[in-house]
Amino acid sequence: MGLMNWLWEHHQFLMHQCFSLPFAFLFYFLAKWGYLSLRCRYLFVSIGGCVLAVVTMGIYSTLLFTSTFAFILLVCSVDSSSIHAWVFSMQMLWQTFWHLFIQYREYYLHEPVCIRLFLAVSSLMLLTQRITSLSMDLQEKRVLTTFNALSKRNRRVMLLPLISYILNFTTMLGGPLCSYSRFVTLMAEIRFNHPPNPLGVVLIKLTKVMLLECLRYCLVYFLKHNAYNPSKSIIIYGLLWVWCLALVLRIQYYSHWRISECLNNAAGFGFGENVPGVSPDWSRLSDGDFWIIEASNRMSQFARRWNATTASWLRRLVYTRCKRFPLFMTFSFSLWWHGLHLGQIVGMLTWAATVKADYHIHRCLWPKLSSSWRKIYTCLSWINTQMIVSCIVIAVEIRNMSGLRLLSTTYIGLFPLFNIILLFILQKLKFTKEVM
C-alpha cells in the first residue's frame, strides 16, 4: 500500500493512464471481433478522451475542448495553404496564456495551483503537438479535406477522424505522438488476424514500469535520509547526490512514456509487421527506452533519443524550417512550449549550447584519437553527458531559483560551463585559422 500511495501522490498521470488500460483492451477486443465499425471506433476513442478529460481535469477540460473546436472551425473555413499559420498562432497563444496564468498564481499571488489545472495544461501541450502536426499535414497536402462540395452529413463524417485524432483517449494524458495518416491506418487495420493479442507485451511493459518505480522509490528514500549539506559534504558526494536527484526526475518520464506505450498497445496501436520467427514488434509508438537513452555518450545523441516523437515534431516544426540558427530556434521554441519559467530558460539554453559544443568538440577530438584513447574518451564523454543532463533536468523541473542554487553549491554546474567555454575557444581557433 505504501508504494501505491506514493505512486498516486507523486505520479497521478501514471495512475490515471493505468486506470484507462481496461478501456483500451475493451476497445481492442470489440474492434478485433468486428463489433465496432470504423465510424464506431472513431466515436469510441473520441468519447473516451472526452470522458477521461472531464474525470481528470474537471472544469479545466474546457481548455482542450476549446482548442479542438477552434481547430475544426479553422479547418472548415481557412484555405489549406495558410491553415498552419492560423492554427499555430491560435494554439500557441492559447497555451501561453495558461502558462502565464499559472506563473501569475505561483509567483505573484503565491497561491497553490490546482493539480487539475496542471493536468489540463500538460494535456494542452500534447494537444498542441497533434494539432500542429495535423495542420502541417494539411498544408503540405499529406491530408486532403474538401468540405465545400460535400453535404453537411458527409462533412461530419470527414471531421470525425480529425476529432478522434485530437481527443484520442490513448494520447490524452501522454504521448507518443503519432501522425494523423498513421492513426487512420492503425484504426482501420485492427481486425481478427491483425494485430496479435497485446496482453502479454503490455504485462511485460507494466512490469518494467513497476521496476522503474521501485528504483525511483529507493532513490527517493536514499535522498531523504542522506541529505546533502554543502558545508560538510565533499564535492564528489554532492555530484553523486545531484545525479541521483536528476535520475529520480528522469525516471518519472521513463515510467510515463512506458505507460503511454502500454495504453496504445492495449488499444491495438504501435504494432509493426510481424517477421516469421521473430516475436511481434509492439514498439512502433515509443518515446524512448531507459537503457538506450541513458547509454548516450554525447549530448547530441541524448537530445535525439530523449522524448523521441517530440524531438521529431520539433525538428519538423522548427529545425527544418529555420534558415538561420536552427538549433537555437528549436530549443527557444521548446522553451516557449514548456512554459517560460526561469529554470526552463536556463536549462533549455544550456541544452542548446552544450549540444552545439558537443558537435564541435567531437569533430575536433575524435579523428585525432587512437582506438584505445577513443574508449577512454567515450567513457569520459558519457560521464560528461550525465552531469550536463543532470543540470538541465534539475533546472527545468524545479523551475525556480532553488534549483539553480543547488547546481551552484554542488559544483555540478561547472560541467556545462566548461563545455560552453570550450565551444568558444574552438570557434575562436577556427576563426583564427580561416583569417590566416
Legacy VTK file of the C-alpha trace (Angstrom):
# vtk DataFile Version 3.0
C-alpha trace
ASCII
DATASET POLYDATA
POINTS 436 float
0.000 0.000 0.000
2.893 2.364 0.739
4.205 2.122 -2.825
0.701 2.562 -4.309
0.009 5.614 -2.138
3.380 7.042 -3.114
2.631 6.430 -6.797
-0.731 8.184 -6.564
0.711 11.136 -4.669
3.704 11.694 -6.923
2.597 10.426 -10.325
-1.122 10.933 -10.913
-0.605 10.953 -14.688
0.756 7.427 -14.472
-2.117 6.139 -12.327
-4.814 7.770 -14.473
-3.382 6.024 -17.505
-3.275 2.705 -15.630
-6.988 3.086 -14.933
-7.548 3.658 -18.687
-5.958 0.316 -19.640
-9.170 -1.789 -19.260
-10.999 0.554 -21.637
-8.150 0.285 -24.158
-8.367 -3.523 -24.024
-12.156 -3.297 -24.367
-11.755 -1.161 -27.498
-9.219 -3.592 -28.944
-11.313 -6.730 -28.466
-14.547 -5.097 -29.668
-12.790 -3.819 -32.804
-10.897 -7.082 -33.411
-14.023 -9.232 -33.227
-15.963 -6.952 -35.553
-18.341 -5.361 -33.036
-17.139 -1.851 -33.871
-17.332 -0.411 -37.368
-14.704 2.136 -38.359
-17.019 5.018 -37.522
-17.829 3.499 -34.137
-14.121 3.115 -33.438
-13.596 6.821 -34.007
-16.544 7.587 -31.732
-15.231 5.234 -29.029
-11.766 6.808 -28.798
-13.036 10.407 -29.016
-15.818 9.943 -26.445
-13.353 8.071 -24.246
-10.986 11.047 -24.498
-13.740 13.473 -23.538
-14.737 11.371 -20.526
-11.116 10.978 -19.424
-10.547 14.735 -19.723
-13.638 15.588 -17.658
-12.835 12.996 -14.976
-9.186 14.004 -14.560
-9.373 17.763 -15.226
-12.884 18.781 -14.253
-13.839 22.260 -15.450
-10.347 22.751 -16.909
-11.114 20.148 -19.587
-12.720 23.085 -21.433
-9.162 24.168 -22.329
-8.859 21.121 -24.586
-12.403 21.310 -25.955
-11.929 24.994 -26.837
-8.754 24.214 -28.799
-10.450 21.356 -30.614
-13.494 23.475 -31.532
-11.283 26.339 -32.771
-9.189 23.950 -34.858
-12.228 22.364 -36.527
-13.581 25.855 -37.220
-10.306 26.783 -38.934
-10.230 23.552 -40.945
-13.719 24.299 -42.281
-13.064 27.966 -43.086
-9.368 28.528 -43.909
-7.544 27.503 -47.076
-5.076 24.651 -46.608
-2.133 26.755 -47.845
-2.404 29.088 -44.842
-4.049 26.878 -42.239
-0.828 26.021 -40.403
-0.022 29.671 -39.641
-3.533 30.215 -38.264
-3.545 27.007 -36.225
-0.029 27.520 -34.868
-0.732 31.115 -33.792
-4.075 30.274 -32.217
-2.850 27.238 -30.315
0.383 28.738 -29.001
-1.339 31.941 -27.848
-3.980 29.894 -26.025
-1.383 27.630 -24.411
0.890 30.550 -23.469
-1.996 32.349 -21.771
-2.500 29.406 -19.407
1.225 29.006 -18.781
1.421 32.677 -17.791
-1.720 32.319 -15.672
-0.036 29.525 -13.701
3.074 31.658 -13.200
0.901 34.572 -12.077
-0.786 32.342 -9.472
2.501 30.817 -8.296
4.890 33.768 -8.205
2.713 36.891 -7.867
-0.268 35.723 -5.805
1.711 32.933 -4.067
-1.313 30.646 -4.300
-1.214 26.878 -4.832
-2.240 25.827 -8.320
-4.880 23.111 -8.630
-3.484 19.776 -9.825
-6.360 19.577 -12.325
-5.099 22.761 -13.988
-1.599 21.284 -14.245
-3.086 18.160 -15.835
-5.082 20.276 -18.290
-2.122 22.438 -19.339
0.125 19.381 -19.726
-2.527 17.748 -21.923
-2.914 21.022 -23.807
0.795 20.850 -24.673
0.290 17.368 -26.109
-2.792 18.637 -27.958
-0.603 21.364 -29.483
1.661 18.650 -30.877
-1.204 16.786 -32.529
-2.949 19.883 -33.860
0.171 21.484 -35.343
1.294 18.136 -36.772
-2.078 17.785 -38.481
-2.041 21.406 -39.697
1.378 20.809 -41.309
-0.021 17.688 -42.984
-2.949 19.740 -44.320
-0.656 22.489 -45.581
1.690 20.003 -47.258
-1.265 18.152 -48.845
-0.463 14.939 -46.975
-4.062 15.033 -45.749
-6.746 16.253 -48.123
-10.031 17.753 -46.947
-12.571 19.186 -49.389
-15.567 20.447 -47.483
-17.119 22.871 -49.957
-18.587 20.274 -52.296
-19.853 17.952 -49.546
-23.209 17.773 -47.836
-23.471 18.517 -44.107
-23.719 14.795 -43.315
-20.575 13.952 -45.315
-18.732 16.844 -43.690
-19.465 15.389 -40.261
-18.209 12.003 -41.431
-14.922 13.541 -42.626
-14.492 15.572 -39.433
-14.942 12.558 -37.157
-11.416 11.111 -37.746
-9.904 14.562 -37.144
-11.721 14.964 -33.826
-10.838 11.394 -32.828
-7.171 12.011 -33.566
-7.135 15.124 -31.383
-9.195 13.742 -28.473
-7.995 10.133 -28.574
-8.063 8.791 -25.002
-4.840 6.781 -25.524
-2.887 10.013 -26.094
-4.916 12.417 -23.935
-2.527 12.347 -20.950
0.665 11.217 -22.664
2.392 10.525 -25.962
3.840 9.218 -28.084
2.966 11.499 -30.968
1.557 9.647 -33.955
0.915 11.243 -37.350
-2.690 11.583 -38.481
-2.289 9.331 -41.530
-0.725 6.626 -39.382
-3.530 6.966 -36.832
-6.139 6.433 -39.556
-4.220 3.402 -40.847
-3.911 1.885 -37.358
-7.633 2.349 -36.703
-8.521 0.567 -39.936
-6.000 -2.288 -39.511
-7.487 -3.744 -36.306
-9.140 -6.951 -37.470
-9.359 -10.600 -36.457
-5.926 -11.689 -37.756
-4.082 -8.376 -37.288
-2.610 -7.292 -34.919
-1.989 -10.142 -32.442
-3.160 -10.054 -28.818
-1.140 -7.337 -26.985
-1.895 -8.632 -23.455
1.481 -10.336 -22.987
3.585 -7.403 -24.165
1.526 -4.953 -22.054
2.115 -7.066 -18.925
5.864 -7.162 -19.627
5.989 -3.392 -20.073
3.942 -2.834 -16.909
6.453 -4.990 -15.027
9.247 -2.747 -16.329
7.325 0.308 -15.125
6.995 -1.232 -11.653
10.739 -1.951 -11.596
11.496 1.629 -12.604
9.170 2.970 -9.912
10.740 0.686 -7.308
14.157 2.044 -8.304
12.804 5.570 -8.063
11.263 4.809 -4.660
14.630 3.549 -3.373
16.463 6.586 -4.721
13.963 8.943 -3.080
14.396 7.065 0.215
18.181 7.416 -0.078
17.992 11.145 -0.879
15.631 11.847 2.027
17.784 10.040 4.570
21.134 11.303 3.252
20.518 14.983 2.711
23.280 16.993 1.075
24.961 19.620 3.262
27.261 21.975 1.305
29.320 22.867 4.376
30.025 19.277 5.445
29.822 17.077 2.328
32.701 16.574 -0.082
32.407 17.676 -3.713
32.127 14.129 -5.152
29.275 13.312 -2.767
27.478 16.474 -3.879
27.866 15.492 -7.534
26.527 11.974 -6.902
23.646 13.316 -4.788
22.513 15.707 -7.531
22.962 12.986 -10.163
20.631 10.686 -8.139
18.080 13.510 -7.797
18.140 14.116 -11.554
17.776 10.367 -12.180
14.662 10.342 -9.968
13.189 13.130 -12.096
14.089 11.349 -15.339
12.567 8.056 -14.201
9.227 9.870 -13.911
9.401 10.461 -17.661
10.530 6.926 -18.490
7.642 5.435 -16.481
5.145 7.821 -18.031
6.332 7.064 -21.568
6.189 3.322 -20.954
2.654 3.520 -19.535
1.581 5.615 -22.531
3.123 2.990 -24.798
1.221 0.265 -22.903
-2.061 2.162 -23.306
-1.559 2.467 -27.059
-0.537 -1.197 -27.345
-3.600 -2.288 -25.340
-5.782 -0.478 -27.893
-4.015 -2.293 -30.751
-1.751 0.606 -31.788
2.016 0.527 -32.283
2.290 -2.915 -33.874
4.787 -3.437 -36.706
4.751 -6.052 -39.422
5.399 -9.474 -37.925
8.554 -11.172 -39.259
8.409 -15.006 -39.307
10.433 -16.487 -36.461
10.639 -13.168 -34.598
8.414 -12.121 -31.693
5.801 -9.437 -32.556
7.152 -5.889 -32.543
4.973 -3.569 -30.426
7.489 -0.711 -30.197
6.470 1.359 -33.212
4.921 4.005 -30.917
7.525 4.866 -28.299
9.157 7.976 -26.832
12.284 6.203 -25.674
13.786 3.384 -23.640
15.572 3.864 -20.303
18.685 1.851 -21.196
19.134 3.245 -24.699
18.741 6.887 -23.651
20.889 6.625 -20.522
23.643 4.899 -22.529
24.043 8.025 -24.697
27.632 9.247 -24.505
27.096 12.521 -26.373
24.732 15.423 -25.710
23.588 15.486 -29.338
22.831 11.762 -29.127
20.884 12.227 -25.894
18.893 15.105 -27.433
17.814 12.923 -30.381
16.811 9.974 -28.188
15.116 11.839 -25.343
11.332 12.015 -25.917
11.854 10.802 -29.480
8.463 11.691 -31.014
8.584 15.202 -29.523
12.139 15.621 -30.866
10.885 14.598 -34.335
7.979 17.043 -34.047
10.319 19.906 -33.070
12.644 19.016 -35.935
9.799 19.150 -38.430
8.068 22.205 -36.945
11.114 24.411 -36.315
14.532 22.983 -37.204
13.910 22.193 -40.884
12.005 25.456 -41.420
14.641 27.813 -39.950
17.314 29.048 -42.333
19.368 30.756 -39.616
20.335 29.391 -36.195
18.027 26.350 -36.454
19.377 24.673 -33.296
18.953 27.797 -31.160
15.490 28.481 -32.608
14.394 24.886 -31.943
15.387 24.996 -28.281
13.920 28.501 -27.933
10.585 27.275 -29.220
10.795 24.245 -26.924
11.295 26.714 -24.058
8.194 28.659 -25.155
6.201 25.440 -25.473
7.261 24.280 -21.983
6.168 27.481 -20.225
8.970 30.084 -19.949
9.843 29.531 -16.275
13.236 30.851 -15.115
14.718 27.390 -14.619
13.413 26.310 -18.020
15.079 29.308 -19.671
18.455 28.427 -18.125
18.016 24.693 -18.763
16.951 24.922 -22.420
19.599 27.472 -23.385
22.233 25.352 -21.634
20.993 22.314 -23.539
21.249 24.141 -26.875
24.752 25.432 -26.099
26.076 22.046 -24.927
24.657 20.241 -27.975
26.423 22.804 -30.164
29.596 22.327 -28.120
29.327 18.554 -28.489
29.328 18.829 -32.287
32.489 20.972 -32.292
34.367 19.047 -29.585
33.652 15.647 -31.144
34.574 16.853 -34.632
37.846 18.295 -33.307
38.987 15.469 -30.995
37.614 12.198 -32.375
39.703 11.965 -35.616
42.920 12.618 -33.659
42.465 9.823 -31.092
43.773 6.265 -31.319
41.453 3.295 -30.729
42.461 2.939 -27.052
42.072 6.661 -26.383
38.692 6.613 -28.087
37.447 4.150 -25.461
38.635 6.447 -22.678
37.118 9.426 -24.477
33.776 7.583 -24.770
33.702 6.859 -21.015
34.606 10.441 -20.100
32.071 11.725 -22.607
29.344 9.574 -21.013
30.144 10.993 -17.557
30.154 14.499 -19.007
26.777 13.880 -20.679
25.271 12.528 -17.442
26.426 15.562 -15.455
25.159 18.068 -18.036
21.812 16.266 -18.349
21.505 16.313 -14.550
21.979 20.093 -14.563
19.392 20.568 -17.315
16.797 18.282 -15.731
17.054 19.914 -12.302
16.890 23.434 -13.753
13.891 22.592 -15.963
11.952 20.504 -13.443
12.466 22.607 -10.294
11.917 25.713 -12.471
12.793 28.370 -9.861
15.921 29.782 -8.195
16.217 26.914 -5.687
17.201 24.533 -8.468
19.824 26.940 -9.790
21.233 27.455 -6.274
21.535 23.685 -5.852
23.529 23.454 -9.084
25.915 26.185 -7.951
26.524 24.817 -4.425
27.293 21.279 -5.673
29.675 22.490 -8.429
27.904 20.285 -10.985
27.133 23.450 -12.935
30.823 23.615 -13.866
30.347 20.762 -16.380
28.088 22.650 -18.840
30.090 25.839 -18.190
33.325 24.065 -19.150
31.712 22.736 -22.364
30.427 26.185 -23.330
33.834 27.798 -22.678
35.497 25.084 -24.772
32.977 25.804 -27.557
34.005 29.480 -27.624
37.710 28.542 -27.644
37.262 26.121 -30.567
35.226 28.647 -32.551
37.860 31.333 -31.917
40.631 28.987 -33.087
38.613 28.083 -36.174
38.045 31.770 -36.927
41.756 32.499 -36.465
42.736 29.702 -38.886
40.266 30.982 -41.512
41.641 34.515 -41.236
45.233 33.289 -41.556
LINES 1 437
436 0 1 2 3 4 5 6 7 8 9 10 11 12 13 14 15 16 17 18 19 20 21 22 23 24 25 26 27 28 29 30 31 32 33 34 35 36 37 38 39 40 41 42 43 44 45 46 47 48 49 50 51 52 53 54 55 56 57 58 59 60 61 62 63 64 65 66 67 68 69 70 71 72 73 74 75 76 77 78 79 80 81 82 83 84 85 86 87 88 89 90 91 92 93 94 95 96 97 98 99 100 101 102 103 104 105 106 107 108 109 110 111 112 113 114 115 116 117 118 119 120 121 122 123 124 125 126 127 128 129 130 131 132 133 134 135 136 137 138 139 140 141 142 143 144 145 146 147 148 149 150 151 152 153 154 155 156 157 158 159 160 161 162 163 164 165 166 167 168 169 170 171 172 173 174 175 176 177 178 179 180 181 182 183 184 185 186 187 188 189 190 191 192 193 194 195 196 197 198 199 200 201 202 203 204 205 206 207 208 209 210 211 212 213 214 215 216 217 218 219 220 221 222 223 224 225 226 227 228 229 230 231 232 233 234 235 236 237 238 239 240 241 242 243 244 245 246 247 248 249 250 251 252 253 254 255 256 257 258 259 260 261 262 263 264 265 266 267 268 269 270 271 272 273 274 275 276 277 278 279 280 281 282 283 284 285 286 287 288 289 290 291 292 293 294 295 296 297 298 299 300 301 302 303 304 305 306 307 308 309 310 311 312 313 314 315 316 317 318 319 320 321 322 323 324 325 326 327 328 329 330 331 332 333 334 335 336 337 338 339 340 341 342 343 344 345 346 347 348 349 350 351 352 353 354 355 356 357 358 359 360 361 362 363 364 365 366 367 368 369 370 371 372 373 374 375 376 377 378 379 380 381 382 383 384 385 386 387 388 389 390 391 392 393 394 395 396 397 398 399 400 401 402 403 404 405 406 407 408 409 410 411 412 413 414 415 416 417 418 419 420 421 422 423 424 425 426 427 428 429 430 431 432 433 434 435
